[in-house]
Amino acid sequence: MTNFPTLGELGLKHDPKGRGYHAVYREHEVNHCPGCGRTHWLIGRVSAECAFCATALPLAEASTRHHNGPAVIQHRNRNHGHAWAA
């Protein structure tokens, strides 16, 4: 297996502004699908998927949110001492 040179070894810098077009789903804006041009989206936690052609885009806001700690999920029935199984 060959070793691939890193950006630093090639004398290149990581410059997000210079990488060109980067499609993302922006909340509170009309987002046209880059695949089909339609505007109907299925929104998840970190990505949006076109309802017609299934093109997926990352959410612009997902990468800017700060996570201070792990999410703690507490169930309503946690104090009853038993769990129900289906």
NUNURO-606367 format. One line per 2 residues: number of its first residue (from 1); for each residue x, y, z of N, C-alpha, C, O. Coordinates in Angstrom, 2 decimals. Example, Ala and Ser with C-alpha at 12.3 -4.5 7.8 and 13.67 -1.06 7.14 Angstrom:
<atoms>
1	13.19/-5.69/7.80/12.30/-4.50/7.80/13.20/-3.30/7.80/14.24/-3.32/8.46  12.85/-2.25/7.08/13.67/-1.06/7.14/12.90/0.03/7.87/13.41/1.14/8.04
</atoms>
This chain:
<atoms>
1	0.85/-1.18/0.00/0.00/0.00/0.00/0.89/1.23/0.00/1.84/1.32/0.77  0.59/2.18/-0.86/1.40/3.38/-0.95/0.91/4.43/0.03/-0.26/4.43/0.44
3	1.80/5.30/0.40/1.43/6.40/1.28/1.03/7.60/0.44/1.73/7.97/-0.50  -0.08/8.20/0.79/-0.54/9.38/0.09/-0.04/10.62/0.81/-0.10/10.66/2.04
5	0.44/11.61/0.11/0.93/12.82/0.77/-0.22/13.62/1.38/-1.33/13.63/0.85  0.06/14.28/2.47/-0.94/15.12/3.13/-0.96/16.49/2.47/-0.10/16.81/1.64
7	-1.96/17.31/2.84/-2.04/18.66/2.29/-0.81/19.47/2.66/-0.31/20.25/1.85  -0.31/19.28/3.89/0.87/20.00/4.33/2.10/19.61/3.53/2.93/20.46/3.21
9	2.23/18.34/3.21/3.37/17.88/2.43/3.31/18.41/0.98/4.35/18.61/0.35  2.12/18.62/0.49/1.96/19.16/-0.86/2.08/20.68/-0.89/2.05/21.28/-1.96
11	2.21/21.31/0.29/2.29/22.76/0.36/0.95/23.45/0.23/0.88/24.63/-0.09  -0.13/22.71/0.48/-1.48/23.26/0.39/-2.03/23.52/1.78/-1.68/22.83/2.73
13	-2.90/24.51/1.88/-3.56/24.80/3.15/-5.02/24.37/3.06/-5.60/24.29/1.97  -5.60/24.08/4.21/-7.04/23.78/4.27/-7.77/25.11/4.22/-7.72/25.87/5.19
15	-8.44/25.38/3.13/-9.15/26.64/2.95/-10.59/26.35/2.53/-10.85/26.18/1.34  -11.53/26.30/3.50/-12.92/25.99/3.14/-13.53/26.98/2.16/-14.38/26.60/1.36
17	-13.11/28.25/2.19/-13.67/29.23/1.27/-13.25/28.96/-0.18/-13.97/29.30/-1.12  -12.10/28.36/-0.36/-11.60/28.11/-1.69/-12.00/26.78/-2.28/-11.54/26.43/-3.37
19	-12.85/26.02/-1.59/-13.18/24.69/-2.09/-14.28/24.69/-3.13/-14.56/23.66/-3.74  -14.92/25.84/-3.33/-15.95/25.92/-4.35/-17.35/25.72/-3.79/-17.60/25.94/-2.61
21	-18.26/25.31/-4.66/-19.67/25.16/-4.33/-19.87/24.03/-3.33/-19.39/22.91/-3.54  -20.59/24.32/-2.26/-20.88/23.31/-1.24/-22.36/23.43/-0.90/-22.76/24.35/-0.19
23	-23.16/22.51/-1.39/-24.60/22.57/-1.19/-24.96/22.12/0.21/-24.55/21.05/0.65  -25.74/22.94/0.92/-26.25/22.60/2.25/-27.71/23.04/2.32/-28.15/23.90/1.56
25	-28.46/22.43/3.24/-29.85/22.81/3.48/-29.84/23.92/4.53/-29.32/23.74/5.63  -30.43/25.05/4.20/-30.47/26.18/5.13/-31.89/26.36/5.66/-32.85/26.50/4.91
27	-31.98/26.34/6.99/-33.27/26.50/7.65/-33.81/27.90/7.39/-33.03/28.86/7.29  -35.11/28.03/7.28/-35.83/29.29/7.06/-35.53/29.92/5.70/-35.65/31.13/5.54
29	-35.13/29.11/4.72/-34.92/29.58/3.36/-35.57/28.59/2.40/-35.81/27.44/2.76  -35.85/29.03/1.18/-36.35/28.11/0.15/-35.13/27.38/-0.40/-34.22/28.00/-0.95
31	-35.12/26.07/-0.26/-34.00/25.24/-0.71/-34.42/24.43/-1.91/-35.29/23.56/-1.82  -33.80/24.71/-3.04/-34.06/23.94/-4.25/-33.10/22.77/-4.30/-31.90/22.93/-4.06
33	-33.61/21.60/-4.62/-32.79/20.39/-4.70/-31.80/20.52/-5.86/-32.20/20.86/-6.97  -30.51/20.24/-5.62/-29.56/20.28/-6.73/-29.77/19.15/-7.74/-29.26/19.22/-8.86
35	-30.52/18.12/-7.35/-30.76/17.00/-8.25/-31.95/17.19/-9.17/-31.86/16.90/-10.37  -33.06/17.70/-8.62/-34.28/17.81/-9.43/-34.88/19.21/-9.43/-35.77/19.49/-10.24
37	-34.44/20.09/-8.55/-34.94/21.46/-8.53/-36.17/21.69/-7.70/-36.63/22.83/-7.58  -36.74/20.65/-7.12/-37.96/20.80/-6.32/-37.62/21.30/-4.92/-36.45/21.37/-4.55
39	-38.65/21.63/-4.14/-38.42/22.26/-2.84/-39.05/21.52/-1.66/-39.21/22.12/-0.60  -39.41/20.26/-1.82/-40.03/19.49/-0.74/-38.97/18.62/-0.08/-38.37/17.78/-0.75
41	-38.74/18.81/1.23/-37.64/18.14/1.93/-38.14/17.37/3.15/-39.11/17.78/3.79  -37.48/16.28/3.45/-37.68/15.53/4.69/-36.47/15.87/5.57/-35.33/15.56/5.22
43	-36.74/16.50/6.71/-35.67/17.04/7.55/-35.37/16.09/8.69/-36.27/15.64/9.39  -34.09/15.78/8.86/-33.63/14.96/9.97/-32.83/15.79/10.95/-32.95/17.02/10.97
45	-32.02/15.14/11.76/-31.21/15.85/12.75/-29.96/16.47/12.15/-29.54/17.55/12.58  -29.36/15.82/11.18/-28.12/16.33/10.60/-28.18/16.46/9.08/-27.25/16.98/8.47
47	-29.27/15.99/8.46/-29.36/16.09/7.01/-30.81/16.26/6.57/-31.75/15.98/7.32  -30.97/16.72/5.34/-32.29/16.86/4.71/-32.27/16.05/3.43/-31.26/16.02/2.72
49	-33.39/15.39/3.13/-33.48/14.55/1.94/-34.62/15.04/1.07/-35.72/15.29/1.55  -34.35/15.17/-0.21/-35.37/15.57/-1.15/-36.47/14.50/-1.18/-36.17/13.31/-1.30
51	-37.71/14.93/-1.08/-38.82/13.98/-1.04/-39.09/13.35/-2.41/-39.81/12.36/-2.49  -38.53/13.90/-3.47/-38.79/13.38/-4.81/-37.67/12.51/-5.35/-37.92/11.43/-5.88
53	-36.42/12.98/-5.23/-35.32/12.22/-5.85/-34.33/11.66/-4.82/-33.36/11.02/-5.21  -34.56/11.89/-3.54/-33.76/11.36/-2.43/-32.33/11.91/-2.37/-31.46/11.28/-1.77
55	-32.08/13.07/-2.98/-30.79/13.73/-2.83/-30.67/14.20/-1.38/-31.59/14.85/-0.88  -29.57/13.90/-0.72/-29.38/14.28/0.67/-28.40/15.43/0.77/-27.37/15.45/0.09
57	-28.73/16.40/1.63/-27.85/17.53/1.89/-27.64/17.65/3.40/-28.56/17.39/4.17  -26.44/18.03/3.82/-26.23/18.27/5.25/-26.93/19.56/5.67/-27.06/20.48/4.87
59	-27.37/19.62/6.92/-27.96/20.84/7.44/-26.86/21.83/7.75/-25.86/21.47/8.37  -27.02/23.07/7.33/-26.01/24.09/7.60/-25.89/24.33/9.10/-24.80/24.58/9.60
61	-27.01/24.25/9.82/-27.01/24.52/11.25/-26.43/23.37/12.07/-26.02/23.58/13.21  -26.40/22.17/11.50/-25.94/21.00/12.27/-24.46/21.12/12.63/-24.06/20.66/13.70
63	-23.66/21.72/11.78/-22.24/21.83/12.06/-21.91/23.03/12.94/-20.79/23.11/13.45  -22.85/23.96/13.13/-22.57/25.15/13.93/-23.10/25.05/15.34/-22.82/25.92/16.16
65	-23.85/24.01/15.66/-24.37/23.85/17.02/-23.29/23.33/17.94/-22.50/22.47/17.56  -23.27/23.87/19.14/-22.27/23.44/20.12/-22.90/22.42/21.05/-24.01/22.60/21.55
67	-22.18/21.36/21.27/-22.65/20.30/22.15/-21.79/20.32/23.39/-20.63/19.89/23.37  -22.35/20.82/24.49/-21.58/20.96/25.73/-21.42/19.64/26.46/-20.45/19.45/27.19
69	-22.34/18.74/26.30/-22.26/17.47/26.99/-23.17/16.46/26.34/-23.93/16.79/25.43  -23.11/15.23/26.80/-23.97/14.21/26.21/-25.43/14.45/26.56/-25.76/14.95/27.63
71	-26.30/14.09/25.64/-27.73/14.22/25.88/-28.17/13.14/26.86/-27.81/11.97/26.72  -28.96/13.53/27.84/-29.48/12.59/28.82/-30.97/12.42/28.55/-31.73/13.39/28.59
73	-31.37/11.19/28.27/-32.77/10.89/28.00/-33.36/10.23/29.23/-32.91/9.17/29.66  -34.39/10.86/29.79/-35.04/10.30/30.96/-36.46/9.91/30.60/-37.21/10.70/30.04
75	-36.81/8.69/30.92/-38.14/8.19/30.61/-39.11/8.55/31.73/-38.72/8.65/32.89  -40.36/8.73/31.37/-41.37/9.09/32.37/-41.55/8.01/33.42/-41.75/8.32/34.60
77	-41.48/6.75/33.02/-41.76/5.64/33.93/-40.52/5.08/34.60/-40.54/3.93/35.04  -39.45/5.83/34.68/-38.20/5.28/35.21/-38.26/4.98/36.70/-37.45/4.19/37.19
79	-39.18/5.58/37.45/-39.25/5.37/38.90/-40.16/4.22/39.29/-40.28/3.92/40.48  -40.81/3.58/38.35/-41.75/2.50/38.67/-41.05/1.17/38.93/-41.67/0.26/39.47
81	-39.80/1.03/38.57/-39.05/-0.18/38.88/-39.26/-1.34/37.94/-38.61/-2.37/38.11  -40.13/-1.23/36.96/-40.33/-2.31/36.00/-40.50/-1.72/34.60/-40.92/-0.57/34.44
83	-40.17/-2.51/33.64/-40.30/-2.08/32.25/-41.29/-2.99/31.53/-41.39/-4.18/31.84  -41.98/-2.44/30.61/-42.93/-3.21/29.81/-42.29/-3.55/28.50/-41.63/-2.71/27.88
85	-42.48/-4.76/28.06/-41.96/-5.20/26.76/-43.13/-5.58/25.87/-44.14/-6.11/26.34  -42.99/-5.31/24.61/-44.07/-5.62/23.66/-43.81/-6.99/23.05/-44.60/-7.45/22.23
</atoms>
